[in-house]
């Protein structure tokens, strides 16, 4: 960040300071006496070309006088449009410093006819002066006023009638004008322009350091001859269609873009064949129940082969269940027994732990044994005599309801099952 230009406010009258010429580099550096004057430095964030305008953005001479009288404790407000009273300012921060203010005199260089303005930096001017300059210590900068906050969002209100009235009638703090100021009391606005913007659009004053770094698993590569970024550790995507309970239709067949069955490898073909066999026995399954009916060497392929046989529900009574293509369980009350219920049980936290806890009957709820490899159970897999009697004896709606209690007639029936 480049050094911001500084404006100095003097607290004490300057004592007599001696000026010493700069000597050559062949001898020791000269000694300079630092006067006891305490100075307040103002670091203005803008490039100062007009000092008067810079002082005006800080509140004018009155604000600088108050700053000097309070030893900088009053602070300053920076407004880049000082004529706009509605502009949110940038508030200053006061920091203790122990710097020295130097006054350097450099002889003016004669410029050739037609030469433009001198745009050299102070350091370049010192180098070009060849030692012909003087340095004077002015005093110690004990406090520095800085503006490090971010400027808020700006909204130009100069053309708004209500702002013009506020500036004219309230800005001068004259009693008669303030007494005559009024606001329409009628409800509603036919024109939205009189609405004033909020004092601040954002409450963030300091920028956030997010410490951003690229994911180390992402590598640059070429895809179809074009550069691309690939995450080598990202989990493979599954293409199984997912349907919401409010969807008007359900998938009738696998996606057209799906890879054909005859192009699959041997393992995926075996997995698809086994899925088709299971869905011929039962049209709706939970993934846990399917895992329990699969050999271990094919279990890892179930999630990728499911798209060839079934779709899934995202919400509703059959949430997280797999349904064979072309079957809409909302159309017939007989499919109510396949709806899923979820229990708040403490399951194994890792996939390895769930796999170790899983048994061939972990998807069945018998009221005696609870395997912590999942929370989802289907009503048809509940074998506890008490709950099974309630499920079989419940009255059934003729039409599925999108909102709970779904196909069951009485809301308390499902609630009793969950809490028992």
C-alpha positions as CSV (number, residue, x, y, z in Angstrom):
1,X,0.0,0.0,0.0
2,X,1.6,3.4,-1.0
3,X,2.3,5.9,1.8
4,X,-0.7,8.2,2.2
5,X,0.0,11.9,2.1
6,X,0.0,13.6,5.5
7,X,-1.5,16.8,6.9
8,X,-0.1,18.1,10.1
9,X,-1.9,20.0,12.9
10,X,0.5,21.8,15.3
11,X,-0.3,21.7,19.0
12,X,2.4,24.2,20.2
13,X,4.2,27.2,18.7
14,X,7.4,26.0,17.0
15,X,10.6,26.7,18.8
16,X,13.7,28.0,17.0
17,X,15.2,25.1,15.1
18,X,18.6,25.0,13.5
19,X,19.1,24.1,9.9
20,X,22.2,22.1,9.1
21,X,23.5,21.4,5.6
22,X,23.8,17.9,4.4
23,X,27.4,16.6,4.2
24,X,28.9,14.2,1.8
25,X,28.7,10.4,2.4
26,X,32.5,10.2,3.3
27,X,31.8,11.5,6.9
28,X,29.4,10.4,9.6
29,X,25.8,11.4,9.3
30,X,25.1,14.7,11.0
31,X,23.2,15.2,14.2
32,X,19.9,17.0,14.2
33,X,18.1,18.4,17.2
34,X,14.5,17.3,17.5
35,X,12.4,20.2,18.9
36,X,9.9,19.4,21.7
37,X,7.0,20.2,19.5
38,X,4.2,17.6,19.4
39,X,2.4,17.2,16.1
40,X,-0.7,15.3,15.0
41,X,-0.4,13.7,11.6
42,X,-3.4,13.0,9.4
43,X,-3.0,10.3,6.8
44,X,-5.5,11.2,4.0
45,X,-6.3,8.2,1.8
46,X,-6.6,10.4,-1.3
47,X,-3.8,11.9,-3.5
48,X,-3.7,15.5,-2.3
49,X,-3.4,18.0,-5.2
50,X,-5.5,20.8,-3.5
51,X,-4.9,21.2,0.3
52,X,-7.9,23.3,0.8
53,X,-10.2,20.7,-0.7
54,X,-8.6,18.0,1.3
55,X,-9.2,20.0,4.5
56,X,-12.8,20.5,3.4
57,X,-13.3,16.7,3.1
58,X,-12.2,16.4,6.8
59,X,-14.8,18.9,8.1
60,X,-13.0,22.1,7.4
61,X,-10.8,24.3,9.7
62,X,-13.3,23.9,12.6
63,X,-12.8,20.1,12.7
64,X,-9.0,20.5,12.6
65,X,-9.1,23.0,15.4
66,X,-11.3,20.7,17.5
67,X,-8.9,17.9,16.8
68,X,-5.9,20.0,18.0
69,X,-7.7,21.1,21.1
70,X,-8.7,17.6,22.1
71,X,-5.3,16.1,21.3
72,X,-6.9,14.1,18.5
73,X,-9.4,12.3,20.8
74,X,-12.3,13.8,18.9
75,X,-11.3,12.1,15.7
76,X,-12.4,13.1,12.2
77,X,-15.0,12.1,9.6
78,X,-13.9,11.9,6.0
79,X,-16.5,12.8,3.3
80,X,-15.4,12.8,-0.3
81,X,-18.5,14.9,-1.1
82,X,-18.6,17.3,1.8
83,X,-21.6,19.2,0.3
84,X,-23.8,16.0,0.6
85,X,-25.0,15.9,4.2
86,X,-26.5,12.4,3.6
87,X,-23.2,10.8,2.6
88,X,-22.1,8.2,5.2
89,X,-18.6,9.2,6.4
90,X,-15.4,7.2,6.9
91,X,-14.5,7.4,10.6
92,X,-10.9,7.8,11.6
93,X,-8.8,5.7,13.9
94,X,-6.3,7.4,16.3
95,X,-3.0,5.5,16.9
96,X,0.0,6.4,19.1
97,X,3.1,7.0,17.1
98,X,6.7,8.1,17.7
99,X,7.7,9.5,14.3
100,X,9.7,12.6,13.3
101,X,8.5,15.2,10.9
102,X,11.3,16.4,8.6
103,X,11.3,19.5,6.4
104,X,13.5,19.1,3.4
105,X,14.5,22.0,1.1
106,X,15.6,21.1,-2.4
107,X,16.8,23.8,-4.8
108,X,14.5,24.2,-7.8
109,X,15.8,22.8,-11.0
110,X,15.8,25.0,-14.1
111,X,13.5,23.4,-16.7
112,X,14.0,23.7,-20.4
113,X,11.5,25.7,-22.5
114,X,8.4,23.6,-23.2
115,X,9.2,21.0,-20.5
116,X,6.1,19.8,-18.6
117,X,5.6,19.8,-14.9
118,X,8.1,18.1,-12.6
119,X,6.6,14.7,-11.8
120,X,9.7,13.2,-10.0
121,X,9.3,11.7,-6.6
122,X,10.9,13.3,-3.6
123,X,13.5,10.5,-3.5
124,X,14.4,11.2,-7.2
125,X,14.7,14.9,-6.5
126,X,17.1,14.2,-3.6
127,X,19.2,12.0,-5.8
128,X,19.3,14.5,-8.6
129,X,20.2,17.4,-6.2
130,X,23.7,15.9,-5.6
131,X,23.7,16.7,-1.9
132,X,22.6,20.3,-2.4
133,X,19.6,20.2,0.0
134,X,18.9,20.9,3.7
135,X,17.0,18.9,6.3
136,X,15.2,20.4,9.3
137,X,13.5,18.5,12.1
138,X,10.2,20.1,12.8
139,X,8.9,18.0,15.7
140,X,7.7,14.6,16.9
141,X,4.5,13.0,15.6
142,X,2.9,11.7,18.8
143,X,-0.5,10.8,17.3
144,X,-1.6,9.8,13.8
145,X,-5.1,10.0,12.4
146,X,-5.8,7.2,9.9
147,X,-8.7,6.2,7.7
148,X,-8.5,2.4,7.2
149,X,-12.2,1.5,7.1
150,X,-13.9,0.7,3.9
151,X,-16.1,3.3,2.4
152,X,-19.8,2.4,2.6
153,X,-22.1,2.2,-0.4
154,X,-23.1,5.6,-1.7
155,X,-26.5,6.8,-2.7
156,X,-26.6,10.3,-4.3
157,X,-29.5,12.2,-2.8
158,X,-28.7,15.6,-4.3
159,X,-31.8,15.5,-6.6
160,X,-34.3,14.3,-4.0
161,X,-36.8,16.9,-3.0
162,X,-37.1,15.8,0.6
163,X,-33.3,16.0,1.0
164,X,-33.3,19.5,-0.5
165,X,-36.0,20.5,2.0
166,X,-34.1,19.0,4.9
167,X,-30.9,20.9,3.9
168,X,-32.8,24.2,3.4
169,X,-35.1,24.1,6.4
170,X,-33.3,22.0,9.0
171,X,-29.6,22.4,8.0
172,X,-29.3,25.9,9.3
173,X,-30.9,25.1,12.7
174,X,-33.1,28.1,12.5
175,X,-36.2,27.9,14.7
176,X,-38.7,29.4,12.3
177,X,-37.7,27.1,9.5
178,X,-37.7,24.1,11.7
179,X,-41.2,24.9,13.0
180,X,-42.6,25.2,9.4
181,X,-41.0,21.8,8.3
182,X,-43.7,19.1,8.0
183,X,-44.1,15.7,6.4
184,X,-47.3,14.5,4.6
185,X,-49.3,12.4,7.0
186,X,-51.4,10.6,4.4
187,X,-50.9,6.8,4.2
188,X,-49.2,5.3,1.2
189,X,-47.0,6.9,-1.4
190,X,-47.8,7.4,-5.1
191,X,-44.2,8.2,-5.8
192,X,-41.4,6.2,-4.2
193,X,-38.7,8.8,-4.9
194,X,-39.3,10.7,-1.6
195,X,-38.3,7.6,0.4
196,X,-34.9,8.3,2.0
197,X,-32.2,5.6,1.8
198,X,-30.9,4.0,5.0
199,X,-28.1,5.8,6.8
200,X,-25.8,2.8,6.1
201,X,-26.1,0.0,3.5
202,X,-23.4,-2.2,5.1
203,X,-22.1,-2.6,8.6
204,X,-18.8,-4.0,7.5
205,X,-16.0,-1.5,8.0
206,X,-12.9,-3.7,7.9
207,X,-12.1,-6.0,5.0
208,X,-12.0,-9.7,5.7
209,X,-8.9,-11.8,5.1
210,X,-10.3,-15.1,4.0
211,X,-6.9,-16.7,3.6
212,X,-8.1,-18.2,0.4
213,X,-6.2,-21.0,-1.1
214,X,-7.0,-23.4,-4.0
215,X,-8.1,-26.9,-3.2
216,X,-4.9,-29.0,-3.5
217,X,-7.0,-31.8,-5.1
218,X,-7.9,-29.6,-8.1
219,X,-5.6,-30.0,-11.0
220,X,-5.4,-28.3,-14.4
221,X,-6.1,-30.6,-17.3
222,X,-7.4,-30.7,-20.9
223,X,-11.0,-31.9,-21.5
224,X,-11.9,-32.2,-25.2
225,X,-8.9,-30.1,-26.1
226,X,-9.9,-27.2,-23.7
227,X,-8.2,-26.3,-20.4
228,X,-10.3,-27.3,-17.3
229,X,-10.1,-27.8,-13.6
230,X,-10.8,-31.2,-12.2
231,X,-11.2,-32.3,-8.6
232,X,-9.4,-35.6,-8.4
233,X,-10.9,-36.3,-4.9
234,X,-14.5,-35.4,-5.6
235,X,-17.0,-38.2,-5.1
236,X,-18.4,-39.6,-8.3
237,X,-21.8,-38.3,-9.2
238,X,-24.8,-40.5,-9.3
239,X,-27.4,-40.0,-12.0
240,X,-30.4,-41.5,-10.2
241,X,-33.5,-39.2,-10.8
242,X,-34.8,-37.6,-7.6
243,X,-38.5,-36.6,-7.3
244,X,-40.2,-34.3,-4.9
245,X,-43.5,-35.2,-3.3
246,X,-45.2,-32.3,-5.1
247,X,-44.0,-33.3,-8.6
248,X,-47.0,-33.9,-10.9
249,X,-45.3,-36.8,-12.8
250,X,-42.7,-39.5,-12.1
251,X,-39.9,-40.9,-14.3
252,X,-41.2,-43.7,-16.6
253,X,-37.8,-45.0,-17.7
254,X,-34.0,-44.3,-17.3
255,X,-32.6,-41.0,-18.7
256,X,-32.0,-41.1,-22.4
257,X,-28.4,-40.0,-21.9
258,X,-27.7,-43.0,-19.8
259,X,-25.0,-45.4,-20.9
260,X,-26.6,-48.5,-22.5
261,X,-26.7,-51.7,-20.6
262,X,-24.7,-53.7,-23.1
263,X,-21.8,-51.2,-22.7
264,X,-21.5,-51.7,-19.0
265,X,-18.7,-53.8,-17.5
266,X,-19.3,-57.1,-15.9
267,X,-19.6,-55.9,-12.3
268,X,-22.2,-53.2,-13.2
269,X,-24.2,-55.7,-15.3
270,X,-24.4,-58.1,-12.4
271,X,-25.5,-55.2,-10.1
272,X,-28.2,-54.1,-12.5
273,X,-29.5,-57.7,-13.0
274,X,-29.6,-58.2,-9.2
275,X,-31.5,-54.9,-8.8
276,X,-34.1,-55.9,-11.4
277,X,-34.6,-59.2,-9.6
278,X,-35.1,-57.5,-6.2
279,X,-37.5,-54.8,-7.6
280,X,-39.5,-57.6,-9.3
281,X,-40.1,-59.0,-5.8
282,X,-40.8,-55.6,-4.1
283,X,-41.4,-52.2,-5.9
284,X,-40.1,-49.9,-3.2
285,X,-36.9,-50.3,-1.2
286,X,-34.7,-48.3,1.1
287,X,-31.0,-48.3,0.2
288,X,-30.2,-50.1,3.5
289,X,-32.6,-52.9,2.7
290,X,-31.1,-53.2,-0.8
291,X,-27.6,-53.4,0.7
292,X,-28.7,-56.2,3.0
293,X,-29.8,-58.2,0.0
294,X,-26.6,-57.6,-2.0
295,X,-23.3,-59.6,-1.9
296,X,-20.5,-57.5,-0.5
297,X,-18.6,-57.4,-3.8
298,X,-21.4,-55.5,-5.4
299,X,-22.5,-53.2,-2.6
300,X,-20.2,-50.4,-3.7
301,X,-21.8,-50.4,-7.2
302,X,-25.5,-50.1,-6.1
303,X,-25.5,-46.3,-6.0
304,X,-24.2,-46.0,-9.5
305,X,-26.4,-48.8,-11.0
306,X,-29.6,-47.7,-9.4
307,X,-30.3,-45.2,-12.3
308,X,-30.9,-48.2,-14.6
309,X,-33.8,-49.6,-12.5
310,X,-35.3,-47.0,-10.2
311,X,-35.7,-43.4,-9.1
312,X,-35.7,-41.8,-5.6
313,X,-38.0,-39.6,-3.6
314,X,-36.6,-36.4,-2.1
315,X,-39.4,-35.7,0.4
316,X,-42.8,-37.0,1.5
317,X,-43.9,-40.4,2.9
318,X,-41.4,-42.3,0.7
319,X,-38.4,-40.0,1.3
320,X,-35.0,-41.6,0.6
321,X,-36.6,-44.7,-0.9
322,X,-36.0,-46.2,-4.3
323,X,-39.0,-46.8,-6.5
324,X,-39.1,-48.8,-9.8
325,X,-39.6,-46.7,-12.9
326,X,-43.2,-46.1,-14.0
327,X,-44.7,-46.7,-10.5
328,X,-46.2,-43.7,-8.7
329,X,-47.0,-44.9,-5.1
330,X,-49.3,-41.8,-4.6
331,X,-51.8,-43.3,-7.0
332,X,-52.8,-46.4,-4.9
333,X,-53.3,-46.6,-1.1
334,X,-51.8,-50.1,-1.1
335,X,-48.3,-48.6,-1.3
336,X,-48.7,-46.9,2.0
337,X,-46.9,-49.9,3.7
338,X,-43.7,-48.9,1.9
339,X,-43.6,-45.4,3.3
340,X,-40.5,-44.5,5.4
341,X,-40.3,-43.4,9.0
342,X,-37.2,-41.8,10.6
343,X,-36.1,-42.2,14.2
344,X,-33.8,-40.0,16.1
345,X,-31.3,-42.6,17.0
346,X,-27.5,-42.3,17.5
347,X,-26.0,-44.0,14.4
348,X,-22.4,-44.8,13.7
349,X,-20.5,-41.7,12.6
350,X,-18.3,-43.3,9.9
351,X,-19.0,-45.4,6.9
352,X,-16.7,-48.1,8.2
353,X,-18.5,-48.2,11.5
354,X,-21.9,-48.5,9.8
355,X,-20.6,-51.2,7.6
356,X,-19.3,-53.1,10.6
357,X,-22.6,-52.7,12.4
358,X,-24.8,-53.7,9.5
359,X,-26.3,-57.1,9.5
360,X,-28.5,-58.9,7.0
361,X,-31.7,-57.8,8.9
362,X,-30.6,-54.4,10.1
363,X,-33.4,-52.8,8.0
364,X,-36.1,-54.7,10.0
365,X,-37.5,-53.2,13.2
366,X,-38.6,-56.0,15.6
367,X,-38.8,-53.8,18.7
368,X,-36.0,-55.8,20.4
369,X,-32.8,-55.2,18.4
370,X,-31.6,-51.9,17.0
371,X,-28.7,-51.8,14.6
372,X,-27.1,-48.4,14.4
373,X,-26.4,-48.3,10.7
374,X,-29.3,-46.0,9.8
375,X,-32.4,-44.2,11.0
376,X,-34.8,-45.0,8.2
377,X,-37.3,-47.9,8.3
378,X,-40.2,-48.8,6.1
379,X,-43.6,-49.7,7.6
380,X,-43.5,-53.1,5.8
381,X,-40.2,-53.9,7.6
382,X,-41.7,-53.3,11.1
383,X,-42.3,-56.7,12.7
384,X,-43.0,-55.6,16.3
385,X,-46.4,-57.1,17.1
386,X,-47.8,-54.0,18.7
387,X,-46.7,-51.6,16.0
388,X,-47.6,-54.0,13.2
389,X,-51.1,-54.3,14.5
390,X,-51.5,-50.5,14.5
391,X,-50.2,-50.3,11.0
392,X,-52.4,-53.0,9.6
393,X,-55.5,-51.7,11.4
394,X,-55.1,-48.1,10.4
395,X,-57.8,-46.6,8.2
396,X,-56.6,-45.6,4.8
397,X,-57.2,-42.5,2.7
398,X,-58.3,-42.9,-0.9
399,X,-56.0,-40.1,-2.0
400,X,-52.4,-39.3,-0.9
401,X,-52.0,-36.0,0.9
402,X,-48.9,-33.9,0.1
403,X,-48.7,-32.8,3.7
404,X,-48.4,-35.1,6.8
405,X,-49.9,-37.4,7.8
406,X,-49.8,-38.5,4.1
407,X,-51.8,-41.7,3.3
408,X,-52.7,-42.6,6.8
409,X,-56.2,-41.4,7.9
410,X,-55.6,-40.4,11.5
411,X,-52.6,-38.1,12.2
412,X,-52.1,-39.7,15.6
413,X,-51.5,-43.2,14.1
414,X,-48.1,-42.2,12.6
415,X,-47.2,-40.2,15.6
416,X,-47.8,-43.1,18.0
417,X,-45.6,-45.3,15.8
418,X,-42.8,-42.8,15.9
419,X,-42.9,-42.3,19.7
420,X,-43.4,-45.9,20.6
